[in-house]
């Protein structure tokens, strides 16, 4: 399909720079594509009343790490240059794939020393974490071989790095200490993501209590969200776009619980596109969900037949993004165009810190 079919105009004032407070007071657009598109304005705290006892919410429990690293490139016979690296997928105990800027000025074999921030207004201490560029790929992607490994490397990254805010927020304000908690779900557990599964940012302990009281099940999967989620689609046609892979896991106990939900006629609700992409990567054609682990680069566009997920809770996405393509596949392109037009005109807040929506699947 033509990528420009997924374009729309979004006013700057609709882009959220901070989350709602409390989190579950964000606005919540209910989208039912049953014949004529049905739209309903609610709040996230209304979620328990929109589901049935026995339904199951599936959350992505990945935990965002401070994966933005600032450093200096060293090469014999060349001047030192400042380098910014965003880690996006771990490929070994001491190795990460990363997006680097300026990518054109980095070569395999270069050494990079990363800075340790010792506090606001203080000087940076260089050389606390070093890496060699082991490989260089396309579009600024490199593979870094660090001088530390395993937990030692994890601790160094936590010390040196900072939260990689989405570009549309970072362009308007710097990251601060509040983002360390704001850009993390309350149930984050498995370290490895460089971007938050943002639909989950709306949940609070109080909302979990209401869901429990309503008999709604909670299950957790893990997909370590990569920086590739921020990359624009540069191709003119969706068939020419390649997704960056992300690592995910579904445990045997979670798979069994979700299959039981489906067997008794209840619904599976993915909290976020990351949970949906992982479930659909694992699911068999008959809807059965096996235990699963590995890398997925699934790219969902209109025409895809969903196997595992009945409903989707998700924030509002960028024009011409793979995520807007995914929601258009789930509820229909015209339905989502109408929903986004309503959201923009009604002042909904977009993107990572923005409001949310609950999408019902469009049946063929």
N, C-alpha and C positions, 0 to 999 in steps of 0.2 A: 504494500500500500504506500501511497505518497505520504511522506512525512508531514507535508504542509497541511494535510487533512486534520492534524492534531494541534494546529496552532490556534491561539486565541490571544486577545489583548487583555493584559492584566495591569491595572493601575498600581503605581508604586505604593500608594497608601493601603493597599490590601495585603502587603507583605508584612508578616509579624516579625518583630525583632526580640520580643520576650514572650514567654508563655502566659496563658491565663492563670490567675491566682484566685482561688484554688484551682488546681489542674483540671478537675472534673467539672468546672463551670464553663469550659469552652463550649462554643456553639456546636450543634450536631445536626447536620442535614441528612434526613432520611430519604433515600432514593429507591423507589419501587418502580421498575420498568415493566409494569403489567398493563399492556395495551397502551394507554396514554400514560406518559410519565407522571408519577405521583411524587411530589416533593412535600416534605414536612419539616418545619423548623423546630428543633428541640435543643436540649443540652446533654452533654455527655453523661451527667448524673442520672438521666432518664433511661440509660441502657437496660437496667434490669427489667423495666416494664415493657421493653420492646422484644424480649426474648421469652422462651418457654422453659419451664423446669425440665431439666434433662438435656438441654442444648449445651454445647461445649465451646468455650472460647479458647483459642490457641495462641499463646504468646511466644514471642521470640525473646529468650532470656540472655541474649548476648550483652556484654558489657563494653561500653566505649572506653578505649584506652587513649591516652594523650599522644596520638600518632603523628602530630605535626612536629617535625624536627627542623631546626634552623642551624646551619653550619657553614663551614668554609671548605671549598674544594682546593686540594693541593695536587699539583702535577709538576714534575721536574721540568724546569725550563719555561714554565708558564706562570703568569700572575695568579695570585689567589683571588677567588671570586666567592661571593656569598651564594649559598645554595639553600633552597627550601625543599624538603622532602616530605611527602605524605605517604606513610606506610599504608598499604591496602590489603596485603595477604601474606601471611606467614607461610614459608615454603621449607622451613627447616629450623633446627634449634637455634641457629645463629643467622638465619637468612630471612629477609623480607623482600617482597616486591613493593615498589614505591613509585609514585609519580614525582618527578623532579623538575624544578624550575631554577635556572633556565636549562631546559632539557637539551637544547642544541649544543651547549658548551660543555657537556659532560660526556666522558668516554669511559669505556671499560678500562679498568686499571687505576682510575683516579682514586685518591684517598679523600675522605670527607671527615672532618672533625666537627662534632656537634657541640652546641653551647649548653651549658647548665645555667639556668636562671636562678640567681641566689636571692631574689626578692625584688620588690618594686623599686625601681630607680638605681639598682646596684649594677655593677659591671658583670658581664658574662665571663665565666671561667671556661676556657676552651680546652678541648682534649679529654673531657670526661667520658666521652663515648666516640669511638672511631669506627669507620667502616670502609671497605673497599668496594668499588663498583665492579661486581663480578660479571654482569651482563648488561647490555643496553638493548632495549627493544624499540618499538614505535611509539610515537605520540608522547615522548618524555618518560616512558616507563623504564625503570632500571631494576636490577636485582642487587641488593646490598648484602655483603658478607660482613657482619659485625665482628668486632674483636672480643665480644662477650657472647655467652650462650645460655640458653635455658632461663631459669629464674633470675640469674645475674643480669641477663639482657633485659628481662621484663622490668626489673627494678630500675635499671639505668634509663629505659625509655620513659618510665613513670616520672623520673626525676628531671630528665632533659626536655621531654615533650610537652606539648600543650594541646588542648582540645581543638580538633580541626573543624571549626564551625563551617556550615555550608557557605559557599561563596557569596550568596545573596544576602547573608547576614554579615559575614566578615568584611564585605565591601562597605558596610554602613557603620560598623562599630567594632572595636577590638574585643577579643575574648576576655572575660574576667572570671573571678572566682565563682560567681553565681552560676556560670555556665557549667561548672564542674558537677553541680547537682541538677540544674535545670535540664541539661542535655544527657540525662540518664534516667532510665525507667526505675521505679521503686523496686522492681524484682530482678534487676540486672545481676547476673551471677557469673557467666562464663566470659572471661576476658578475651578480647580479640577483635572487636568491631572498631572501625574508625569513623562510623556514622551511626547515629541512634536509629533504632526502629521506632520512628516518631509517633505512630499511632498509639503506642504504649505509653507515651509521655503523659497522657490524660488520666491515667489511673492513679487512685489514691487508696490508702488503707480503708477509708470509709466506703468507697465504691466497692471494693472487694467484699466488705462485710455485707453490703446490700445484695451483691450477686450471690453470695453464699446463702443468704436468707431466701432468695428467690429460687434456689435449687439449680443454679447455673454452674456447670463444671468449669474448672480451669486446668489447662494442660500446657506444658512448656516444651518448645523445641529450640534449637540453636542454629542460627545462621549468622555468621560473622560478616556484617555489612561492610563492603569495601568502598573506597573513595570513588570507584567507578560509577556509583550511584549518582554522583554530581556531574558526570561528564555529559555534555550535550550530544544529541544525535546529529552528526554532521552529514550523514548520507541523505540523498534525496528520496530514497525508497527504503522501507523497513527491511527488505531482504538484504540490503547491503550493510546493515549495522551489526557489529559483533559485540556481545555483552562480555564484560570481564567476569571471570568466575569467582565464586565465593564458597567458603567451606561451611558445610552444615551437618547437623546430626539430629536424628529422631530415635529415641530410645525404644527398646522393645516394649516396655511398659506403657509408654505414651501411645505407640502405634496400636497396641491391643485395646487401650481405653477408647481411642477414637473410632476404631472399627466397631466397638460395642455401641457407641453413640449412633453410628449410622445404621447398625443392625436393628435397633429398636425404633428407628424412624425419627430420631431427633436430628438437629442440624449442627454442622461444624462451621464456626465463625472464626475466620482468620483475623487476628488483630495485627493489621499491617500487611503491606505487600510482601515483606520479607518472609513472614510466616506462610503466606499463600504460595509464594514461589517455591519454598522448600517442600511444602505438602504436595504441590503439583509435580515437583521433580521426582518425588518418591512414589506417588500413587500409580497403581496399575490401572489398566483401561476400565476395569469393572468397579473402580472406586476403592478397592482395598488398599490400605496404607501399610506397607511393611516397615520394619525398622530399617534405618538408612543412614549412611554416612558417606561423605565425599564432597566433590566440588560440583557446583551447578552454575551453568551459564544460561539457564532457561530464559527465553525472550518471548513474552506473551503479547500477542497482538490480536485484533479482531479476526475471528475465524477459529481461534483456539477453542477446543472443547474441554471444559473444566471437569475434573474427575473426582475431586475430594472436597472442595470448599463450596458451601452453600451461601454464605454471606461474608462480606468483607468490611471491616472497619478501617478507614484510612483517612489521612489528611488530604489537603488539596495540593495538587502537583504542578510542576512547571509546564508551560506550553512546549509542545513537540518533544516531551520527555518520554522515556520508556515506561515510566510509571503512569502517565496519562494514557498511553497506549494500552497498558494493562487494565486500567479501570474501564476503558472503553470496550475492551474485549469482554469484561465481566458483566457490565450492565448495558452495553450498546453505545455506539459512538454518538448517535443523536441524543440519547438519554443523558449522556454525560455532558454534551455541549449545553443542553438545557439546564442541567444541574449547576454547571459552572457559571453560566450566565446569571442564574438566580443568585448564586453565592456572591458573585462580584457585585451585583446590583444591591444586594442586601447587606453588604459590608462584612462578609465573612473574612477571616484572616487566613492567609495562605502560607503554605510551606511548613518547615520543620516545627516551628513554635506556634503554628496557627491552629485553626479550628479543625473539626473532624467531620466525618460523614459515615453513614452506615449504608452500604450498598447491598441490595438484593440482586441475586444472579438473574440474568436474562435467560429464560428458557427458550430453546430453539422451537 
